[in-house]
Amino acid sequence: MTAILPPATAIYPYQDPARPVDERVRDLLGRMTLEEKAGQLFHAMTTLGDGGELADDRQRAFGGQTVRQMVTGKGMTHFNLIGAATAREMAEWHNRVQELAAATRLGIPVTLSTDPRHAFTDNPGTGMAAGPFSEWPESLGLAAIGDPDLVRQYADTVRQEYLAVGLRLALHPQIDLATEPRWSRICNTFGEDADLTARLVVPYLHGLRGPGEELGPDSVSAVVKHFPGGGPQKDGEDPHFPYGQEQVYPGGFFDYHLAPFRAALAAGATQMMPYYGKPVGTPYEEVAFGFNRGIVTGLLREELGFDGIVLSDWGIISDSDIMGEPHAARAWGVESLSRHERILKALDAGVDQFGGETCPELVVDLVRDGRLPESRIDVSVGRLLTEKFRLGLFDDRRYVDPDHAEATVGHAEFRARGAAAQRRSVTLLKNTDSLLPLPGRPRLFLQGIAPGTAVAYGSPVDHPDEADLAILRMDTPFEPRHGLFESFFRTGRLDVEPGRLAEILDLLDRVPTVVAIHLDRPAVIPEIAERAHALLAVYGASDEALLDVLFGRAAPEGRLPFQLPRSMDEVANGHPDVPEESTDPVHPFGHGLTYGA
């Protein structure tokens, strides 16, 4: 399908775009059955079929349920799109899903969400590589630049590309603070500083919102996460997994982690996501934040005044199969409760919608059994419908134009903006004897850089003894985990394994070497930092972007968004909730050199 279908003829008040949103919500809510209301409370993952078709084969559908079954059989209208395709295929698939929804009894449109899609992360649980979209540095790279105008430009670009293919809800920004260096989710944050993060989340939300002071038909809504701050993980482990469920505040910095969320609320955030973790050693109940009434209702709603949508993180109710592996529900602290009881506790806590779940029948059971008043469901459904109306999904924004999608996604101007940001984000940490920028066409020994790209800058050689200079690209070290899903979460030790460290130091001693390290977490590299002739940090940059900086075709502007600790002992003995804790870091927060200085 390539045509944009016209909106249905207005019959009922909720179908009349001239009426106020609250009136339309009340009218629609009054026409919905209990089953239709329950369907709105679930936000499932789904995938595209081949060539932009609907994936109607249950064996190939995500979680064994097709989007057709969920829309027509369960009344669900919120979906998290996993995977990628061409822009045209994504747009055509979106329109087919909207056709399904339009043909249901009330014609409630679908809201499509996505994890980040504009950088280098490729983790099915947290974000996807850019694919057809413009490619920017990770959020850490935006933080390294620290330019609010650039962040707004980035978010506005994301908005335009998302809108073109029908993605209306961003499951980002992630404004947790990177105060525990081992945590695997740091690359999608703005670093460890609360003030910097608070400054950058505001233009991020404004850019996604687009024109106007409130959400509108040209907006992408944002789910700000993970309330009340997901960074202080015990031992740096992630609460996607049972061994990472404890969130701790031994330094007493709970309020420090709240600061970016206060800024997001002031900027008009309409959706919040609590994290999986459970607070330990605080005044709050030791249950996961999605079940925690003191956190969601007491803190977020009553103290901070939030009346928007609270969307749970994925899979807090039901056990699931992820990539062929069994995973328990992330119901930390309430594992003994049944699924019905977990839903009841989360709703009582103040949650409106369940991410990654497909069981509206459990809500129906609770209401019919008299354990849950339907009026409680109406509150959450009202919030969810209000956002659909504000985004224009019932009106002109139900469908998208595949031709426009093809022309917009990955547009040359957007790609140029992303490429320029990659270069600006590069952070020069050391530059012995002003080695950089490199002159001429040196003979280059390369590790981690494609020779085919490097030939435009110098002459690649096969052995360091033949080289004028070596360039080493490396990643922040991590400890591989055994599970397939776990393997995508880079966690654990931050120092280089002894055998590999010896190889690197040997290279550094044999030939002047430029080391560029991809910092998705704060690496522990004191020996490398001392013996490298030049040291740079990148946060998502192509080989060409890096080489442009090394050879002076672009200048590094980045500043470290966190400290680089000196030892693993220092990390292990630190307080997971406290920022800038090292008294003698290899490089401090905010460090960054420039050429000619």
ZANU-402059 format. One record per residue (C-alpha): residue number from 1; residue in one letter; x, y, z. Coordinates in steps of 0.5 Angstrom, whole numbers. Layout:
BEGIN
NODE seq type     x     y     z
NODE NUM    A     X     Y     Z
...
This chain:
BEGIN
NODE seq type     x     y     z
NODE   1    M     0     0     0
NODE   2    T     3     7    -2
NODE   3    A    -3    11    -1
NODE   4    I    -5    16     5
NODE   5    L   -12    14     7
NODE   6    P   -17    19     9
NODE   7    P   -20    19    16
NODE   8    A   -26    16    17
NODE   9    T   -32    21    17
NODE  10    A   -34    23    24
NODE  11    I   -40    20    27
NODE  12    Y   -39    20    34
NODE  13    P   -36    26    38
NODE  14    Y   -29    22    39
NODE  15    Q   -28    22    32
NODE  16    D   -29    30    31
NODE  17    P   -23    33    31
NODE  18    A   -26    40    32
NODE  19    R   -28    38    39
NODE  20    P   -23    39    46
NODE  21    V   -19    33    47
NODE  22    D   -22    32    54
NODE  23    E   -29    31    51
NODE  24    R   -27    26    46
NODE  25    V   -23    22    51
NODE  26    R   -30    22    56
NODE  27    D   -34    20    50
NODE  28    L   -29    14    47
NODE  29    L   -28    12    54
NODE  30    G   -36    11    55
NODE  31    R   -36     7    49
NODE  32    M   -31     2    51
NODE  33    T   -32    -5    54
NODE  34    L   -28    -7    59
NODE  35    E   -24   -12    55
NODE  36    E   -22    -6    50
NODE  37    K   -20    -2    56
NODE  38    A   -16    -8    58
NODE  39    G   -12    -8    52
NODE  40    Q   -10    -1    52
NODE  41    L    -6    -3    58
NODE  42    F    -1    -7    55
NODE  43    H     5    -5    50
NODE  44    A     8   -11    47
NODE  45    M    14   -12    42
NODE  46    T    13   -14    35
NODE  47    T    17   -15    29
NODE  48    L    16   -13    21
NODE  49    G    14   -18    16
NODE  50    D    18   -19    10
NODE  51    G    18   -13     5
NODE  52    G    14    -9    10
NODE  53    E     8   -15    10
NODE  54    L     5   -17    17
NODE  55    A     8   -23    20
NODE  56    D     2   -27    21
NODE  57    D     6   -34    22
NODE  58    R     6   -35    30
NODE  59    Q    13   -38    29
NODE  60    R    16   -32    27
NODE  61    A    12   -27    31
NODE  62    F    15   -24    37
NODE  63    G    13   -28    43
NODE  64    G     9   -32    39
NODE  65    Q     3   -27    38
NODE  66    T     2   -23    31
NODE  67    V     0   -16    31
NODE  68    R    -6   -18    28
NODE  69    Q    -8   -23    34
NODE  70    M    -6   -17    39
NODE  71    V   -10   -12    35
NODE  72    T   -16   -16    33
NODE  73    G   -16   -21    39
NODE  74    K   -14   -17    45
NODE  75    G   -16   -10    43
NODE  76    M    -8    -8    44
NODE  77    T    -6    -1    41
NODE  78    H     1     0    43
NODE  79    F     7    -4    40
NODE  80    N    14    -3    41
NODE  81    L    18    -4    34
NODE  82    I    24    -9    34
NODE  83    G    28   -10    28
NODE  84    A    29    -6    22
NODE  85    A    28    -5    15
NODE  86    T    28     0     9
NODE  87    A    24     6    11
NODE  88    R    19     5     6
NODE  89    E    18    -2     8
NODE  90    M    17     1    15
NODE  91    A    12     6    13
NODE  92    E     8     1     9
NODE  93    W     8    -4    15
NODE  94    H     6     2    20
NODE  95    N     0     3    15
NODE  96    R    -2    -4    15
NODE  97    V    -2    -4    22
NODE  98    Q    -6     2    22
NODE  99    E   -11    -1    17
NODE 100    L   -12    -7    22
NODE 101    A   -14    -2    28
NODE 102    A   -18     2    24
NODE 103    A   -23    -4    22
NODE 104    T   -24    -6    29
NODE 105    R   -31    -4    33
NODE 106    L   -28     3    35
NODE 107    G   -22     4    31
NODE 108    I   -17     6    36
NODE 109    P   -11     8    32
NODE 110    V    -4     4    34
NODE 111    T     2     8    38
NODE 112    L     8     5    35
NODE 113    S    14     6    40
NODE 114    T    22     5    39
NODE 115    D    28     4    43
NODE 116    P    34     9    40
NODE 117    R    36     8    33
NODE 118    H    41    13    31
NODE 119    A    47    11    34
NODE 120    F    52     5    34
NODE 121    T    49     1    40
NODE 122    D    46    -6    37
NODE 123    N    43    -9    43
NODE 124    P    36   -12    43
NODE 125    G    34   -10    50
NODE 126    T    36    -3    49
NODE 127    G    37     0    42
NODE 128    M    39    -2    35
NODE 129    A    44     1    30
NODE 130    A    42     6    26
NODE 131    G    41     2    20
NODE 132    P    37     7    15
NODE 133    F    37    13    20
NODE 134    S    42    18    20
NODE 135    E    48    16    25
NODE 136    W    50    20    31
NODE 137    P    54    19    37
NODE 138    E    51    16    43
NODE 139    S    48    20    48
NODE 140    L    55    20    52
NODE 141    G    58    23    46
NODE 142    L    52    29    46
NODE 143    A    54    30    53
NODE 144    A    62    30    51
NODE 145    I    60    36    46
NODE 146    G    55    39    52
NODE 147    D    52    44    47
NODE 148    P    44    44    48
NODE 149    D    43    47    41
NODE 150    L    46    41    38
NODE 151    V    42    36    43
NODE 152    R    36    40    40
NODE 153    Q    38    39    33
NODE 154    Y    39    32    34
NODE 155    A    32    30    37
NODE 156    D    29    34    32
NODE 157    T    32    30    27
NODE 158    V    30    24    31
NODE 159    R    23    27    31
NODE 160    Q    23    28    23
NODE 161    E    25    21    21
NODE 162    Y    21    17    27
NODE 163    L    15    21    24
NODE 164    A    16    19    17
NODE 165    V    16    12    18
NODE 166    G    10    12    24
NODE 167    L    14    12    30
NODE 168    R    11    16    35
NODE 169    L    14    14    42
NODE 170    A    21    15    43
NODE 171    L    23    10    49
NODE 172    H    28    15    51
NODE 173    P    32    19    53
NODE 174    Q    35    15    59
NODE 175    I    37    20    64
NODE 176    D    40    16    69
NODE 177    L    47    18    72
NODE 178    A    53    14    71
NODE 179    T    56    14    78
NODE 180    E    57     6    78
NODE 181    P    63     5    73
NODE 182    R    61    -2    71
NODE 183    W    54    -1    70
NODE 184    S    52    -4    63
NODE 185    R    47     2    61
NODE 186    I    52     8    61
NODE 187    C    53     9    54
NODE 188    N    46    11    53
NODE 189    T    46    16    59
NODE 190    F    49    23    59
NODE 191    G    54    21    64
NODE 192    E    55    22    71
NODE 193    D    54    29    72
NODE 194    A    47    31    75
NODE 195    D    47    38    72
NODE 196    L    50    37    65
NODE 197    T    44    31    65
NODE 198    A    39    36    67
NODE 199    R    41    41    62
NODE 200    L    41    37    56
NODE 201    V    35    33    57
NODE 202    V    31    39    56
NODE 203    P    33    41    49
NODE 204    Y    32    33    48
NODE 205    L    25    33    50
NODE 206    H    24    40    46
NODE 207    G    27    37    40
NODE 208    L    22    31    40
NODE 209    R    16    35    41
NODE 210    G    17    40    35
NODE 211    P    13    46    34
NODE 212    G     9    49    40
NODE 213    E     9    48    47
NODE 214    E     5    42    48
NODE 215    L     5    35    44
NODE 216    G     2    36    37
NODE 217    P     1    32    31
NODE 218    D     8    34    29
NODE 219    S    11    31    36
NODE 220    V    14    25    38
NODE 221    S    13    23    45
NODE 222    A    18    21    50
NODE 223    V    18    16    55
NODE 224    V    24    19    60
NODE 225    K    27    13    64
NODE 226    H    29    10    69
NODE 227    F    25    14    75
NODE 228    P    28    15    80
NODE 229    G    35    14    77
NODE 230    G    38     7    75
NODE 231    G    45     8    76
NODE 232    P    47     6    83
NODE 233    Q    47    -1    81
NODE 234    K    50    -6    87
NODE 235    D    57    -8    84
NODE 236    G    55    -5    77
NODE 237    E    50   -11    75
NODE 238    D    44   -10    71
NODE 239    P    37   -11    74
NODE 240    H    35   -14    67
NODE 241    F    38   -20    71
NODE 242    P    36   -23    78
NODE 243    Y    43   -22    80
NODE 244    G    43   -14    79
NODE 245    Q    36   -13    82
NODE 246    E    39    -9    88
NODE 247    Q    39    -1    87
NODE 248    V    43     2    93
NODE 249    Y    45     9    96
NODE 250    P    51     8   101
NODE 251    G    53    15   100
NODE 252    G    46    18   101
NODE 253    F    46    21    94
NODE 254    F    38    19    92
NODE 255    D    36    26    91
NODE 256    Y    42    27    87
NODE 257    H    40    22    82
NODE 258    L    33    25    82
NODE 259    A    35    32    79
NODE 260    P    35    30    72
NODE 261    F    28    28    73
NODE 262    R    26    34    76
NODE 263    A    28    38    70
NODE 264    A    25    33    65
NODE 265    L    18    34    69
NODE 266    A    19    42    68
NODE 267    A    20    41    61
NODE 268    G    13    38    60
NODE 269    A    15    30    60
NODE 270    T     9    26    59
NODE 271    Q    11    19    60
NODE 272    M    16    16    65
NODE 273    M    19     9    66
NODE 274    P    21     6    73
NODE 275    Y    27     2    72
NODE 276    Y    27    -6    74
NODE 277    G    31    -5    81
NODE 278    K    29    -5    88
NODE 279    P    31     0    93
NODE 280    V    35    -3    98
NODE 281    G    37     1   105
NODE 282    T    32     7   104
NODE 283    P    26     9   107
NODE 284    Y    22     6   101
NODE 285    E    19    -2   100
NODE 286    E    24    -6    98
NODE 287    V    20    -8    91
NODE 288    A    22    -6    84
NODE 289    F    20     1    82
NODE 290    G    15    -1    78
NODE 291    F    11    -4    84
NODE 292    N    13     1    89
NODE 293    R     7     5    91
NODE 294    G    12    10    95
NODE 295    I    16    11    89
NODE 296    V    11    12    83
NODE 297    T     5    15    87
NODE 298    G     8    18    93
NODE 299    L    14    21    90
NODE 300    L    13    22    82
NODE 301    R     6    23    83
NODE 302    E     4    27    89
NODE 303    E    11    30    91
NODE 304    L    13    32    84
NODE 305    G     6    33    81
NODE 306    F     7    28    75
NODE 307    D     0    26    72
NODE 308    G     2    23    66
NODE 309    I     3    16    64
NODE 310    V     7    11    68
NODE 311    L    10     6    63
NODE 312    S    13     0    66
NODE 313    D    19    -3    64
NODE 314    W    19    -9    60
NODE 315    G    17   -16    63
NODE 316    I    15   -15    70
NODE 317    I     9   -19    70
NODE 318    S    10   -26    66
NODE 319    D    16   -30    65
NODE 320    S    18   -30    58
NODE 321    D    23   -33    52
NODE 322    I    28   -29    50
NODE 323    M    32   -31    44
NODE 324    G    31   -38    46
NODE 325    E    32   -37    53
NODE 326    P    28   -38    59
NODE 327    H    28   -31    63
NODE 328    A    24   -30    70
NODE 329    A    19   -24    70
NODE 330    R    23   -18    73
NODE 331    A    18   -18    79
NODE 332    W    24   -17    84
NODE 333    G    21   -17    91
NODE 334    V    15   -20    89
NODE 335    E    17   -26    86
NODE 336    S    12   -30    90
NODE 337    L     6   -26    88
NODE 338    S     2   -29    82
NODE 339    R     1   -25    75
NODE 340    H    -6   -23    77
NODE 341    E    -3   -20    84
NODE 342    R     3   -17    81
NODE 343    I    -2   -13    76
NODE 344    L    -6   -11    82
NODE 345    K     0    -9    86
NODE 346    A     3    -5    80
NODE 347    L    -3    -1    78
NODE 348    D    -4     0    86
NODE 349    A     3     3    86
NODE 350    G     1     8    80
NODE 351    V     3     4    74
NODE 352    D    -1     6    68
NODE 353    Q     1     1    62
NODE 354    F     5    -6    62
NODE 355    G    11    -6    57
NODE 356    G    13   -12    54
NODE 357    E     6   -16    56
NODE 358    T     1   -19    53
NODE 359    C    -4   -21    58
NODE 360    P   -10   -16    58
NODE 361    E   -15   -22    60
NODE 362    L   -12   -22    67
NODE 363    V   -14   -15    68
NODE 364    V   -21   -17    66
NODE 365    D   -21   -22    71
NODE 366    L   -19   -18    77
NODE 367    V   -25   -13    75
NODE 368    R   -30   -18    74
NODE 369    D   -28   -22    81
NODE 370    G   -29   -15    84
NODE 371    R   -21   -14    86
NODE 372    L   -20    -8    82
NODE 373    P   -25    -3    81
NODE 374    E   -26    -1    73
NODE 375    S   -26     6    75
NODE 376    R   -18     5    76
NODE 377    I   -17     2    69
NODE 378    D   -21     8    67
NODE 379    V   -16    13    70
NODE 380    S   -10    10    66
NODE 381    V   -14     9    59
NODE 382    G   -16    16    60
NODE 383    R    -9    18    60
NODE 384    L    -7    13    54
NODE 385    L   -12    16    50
NODE 386    T   -11    23    51
NODE 387    E    -4    22    48
NODE 388    K    -6    19    42
NODE 389    F   -11    25    41
NODE 390    R    -6    30    42
NODE 391    L    -1    26    37
NODE 392    G    -7    27    32
NODE 393    L    -7    19    31
NODE 394    F   -15    19    31
NODE 395    D   -14    24    25
NODE 396    D    -9    26    20
NODE 397    R    -3    23    23
NODE 398    R    -6    16    23
NODE 399    Y    -2    14    16
NODE 400    V     4    16    13
NODE 401    D     7    17     6
NODE 402    P    12    11     4
NODE 403    D    15    16    -1
NODE 404    H    16    21     4
NODE 405    A    19    16     9
NODE 406    E    24    14     3
NODE 407    A    26    21     2
NODE 408    T    26    23     9
NODE 409    V    30    18    13
NODE 410    G    37    18    12
NODE 411    H    37    25     8
NODE 412    A    43    27     6
NODE 413    E    43    33    11
NODE 414    F    41    29    17
NODE 415    R    47    24    16
NODE 416    A    51    30    15
NODE 417    R    49    33    22
NODE 418    G    50    26    25
NODE 419    A    57    26    22
NODE 420    A    59    32    24
NODE 421    A    57    31    31
NODE 422    Q    61    24    31
NODE 423    R    67    29    30
NODE 424    R    66    34    35
NODE 425    S    65    29    40
NODE 426    V    72    26    40
NODE 427    T    75    27    46
NODE 428    L    83    29    46
NODE 429    L    85    26    53
NODE 430    K    93    26    51
NODE 431    N    97    29    46
NODE 432    T   105    28    47
NODE 433    D   109    34    43
NODE 434    S   103    36    39
NODE 435    L   103    29    35
NODE 436    L    96    31    33
NODE 437    P    94    33    28
NODE 438    L    98    28    24
NODE 439    P   101    32    18
NODE 440    G   103    29    11
NODE 441    R   101    21     9
NODE 442    P   105    17    14
NODE 443    R   106    10    14
NODE 444    L   101     7    19
NODE 445    F   100     0    22
NODE 446    L    93    -1    24
NODE 447    Q    89    -5    29
NODE 448    G    81    -4    29
NODE 449    I    81     1    23
NODE 450    A    79    -2    16
NODE 451    P    85    -1    12
NODE 452    G    81     1     6
NODE 453    T    79     7    10
NODE 454    A    86     9    12
NODE 455    V    89     9     5
NODE 456    A    85    16     4
NODE 457    Y    90    19    10
NODE 458    G    96    15    10
NODE 459    S   100     8     7
NODE 460    P    98     2    11
NODE 461    V   103    -3    13
NODE 462    D   103   -10    15
NODE 463    H   108    -9    21
NODE 464    P   109    -4    27
NODE 465    D   117    -4    25
NODE 466    E   115    -1    18
NODE 467    A   111     4    21
NODE 468    D   112    11    22
NODE 469    L   106    11    27
NODE 470    A   101     6    30
NODE 471    I    93     7    30
NODE 472    L    90     3    35
NODE 473    R    82     3    36
NODE 474    M    80    -1    42
NODE 475    D    73    -2    46
NODE 476    T    72    -1    54
NODE 477    P    74    -8    57
NODE 478    F    68   -12    59
NODE 479    E    67   -19    62
NODE 480    P    63   -24    57
NODE 481    R    57   -27    60
NODE 482    H    54   -34    58
NODE 483    G    47   -33    56
NODE 484    L    46   -30    49
NODE 485    F    41   -24    52
NODE 486    E    46   -23    57
NODE 487    S    52   -23    52
NODE 488    F    49   -16    49
NODE 489    F    50   -13    56
NODE 490    R    57   -11    57
NODE 491    T    59   -11    64
NODE 492    G    64   -13    70
NODE 493    R    71   -11    70
NODE 494    L    74    -5    66
NODE 495    D    81    -6    66
NODE 496    V    85   -10    60
NODE 497    E    86   -17    61
NODE 498    P    93   -18    62
NODE 499    G    95   -22    56
NODE 500    R    92   -17    52
NODE 501    L    95   -11    56
NODE 502    A   102   -14    55
NODE 503    E   101   -14    47
NODE 504    I    98    -7    47
NODE 505    L   104    -4    51
NODE 506    D   109    -8    47
NODE 507    L   106    -4    41
NODE 508    L   106     3    45
NODE 509    D   113     2    46
NODE 510    R   115     0    39
NODE 511    V   112     5    35
NODE 512    P   109    12    37
NODE 513    T   102    10    38
NODE 514    V    95    14    38
NODE 515    V    90    10    42
NODE 516    A    83    11    41
NODE 517    I    78     8    46
NODE 518    H    71     7    45
NODE 519    L    68     9    52
NODE 520    D    61     6    53
NODE 521    R    63     6    60
NODE 522    P    69     9    64
NODE 523    A    75     4    62
NODE 524    V    81     3    67
NODE 525    I    87     4    63
NODE 526    P    92     8    67
NODE 527    E    98     4    63
NODE 528    I    96     5    56
NODE 529    A    94    13    58
NODE 530    E   101    13    61
NODE 531    R   105    10    55
NODE 532    A   101    12    49
NODE 533    H   103    18    45
NODE 534    A    96    21    44
NODE 535    L    90    18    47
NODE 536    L    83    20    45
NODE 537    A    76    18    47
NODE 538    V    70    16    42
NODE 539    Y    63    15    44
NODE 540    G    60    12    37
NODE 541    A    64    15    31
NODE 542    S    66    12    24
NODE 543    D    73    10    22
NODE 544    E    73    16    17
NODE 545    A    70    21    23
NODE 546    L    76    19    27
NODE 547    L    81    19    22
NODE 548    D    79    26    20
NODE 549    V    80    28    27
NODE 550    L    87    25    27
NODE 551    F    89    28    21
NODE 552    G    86    35    22
NODE 553    R    80    35    18
NODE 554    A    76    36    24
NODE 555    A    77    38    31
NODE 556    P    76    35    37
NODE 557    E    71    38    42
NODE 558    G    69    33    47
NODE 559    R    70    33    54
NODE 560    L    70    27    59
NODE 561    P    62    26    61
NODE 562    F    65    22    67
NODE 563    Q    72    20    71
NODE 564    L    77    15    68
NODE 565    P    78    11    75
NODE 566    R    85     9    76
NODE 567    S    84     2    79
NODE 568    M    79    -3    79
NODE 569    D    80    -3    87
NODE 570    E    78     4    87
NODE 571    V    72     2    83
NODE 572    A    70    -4    87
NODE 573    N    71     0    94
NODE 574    G    67     6    91
NODE 575    H    60     8    93
NODE 576    P    55     6    87
NODE 577    D    51    13    88
NODE 578    V    56    18    88
NODE 579    P    59    22    82
NODE 580    E    66    24    81
NODE 581    E    69    20    87
NODE 582    S    76    18    85
NODE 583    T    81    23    88
NODE 584    D    86    21    83
NODE 585    P    83    19    77
NODE 586    V    87    18    70
NODE 587    H    83    24    67
NODE 588    P    78    28    71
NODE 589    F    70    29    69
NODE 590    G    70    35    64
NODE 591    H    78    34    61
NODE 592    G    79    35    54
NODE 593    L    84    38    50
NODE 594    T    84    42    43
NODE 595    Y    89    43    38
NODE 596    G    93    49    38
NODE 597    A    92    49    46
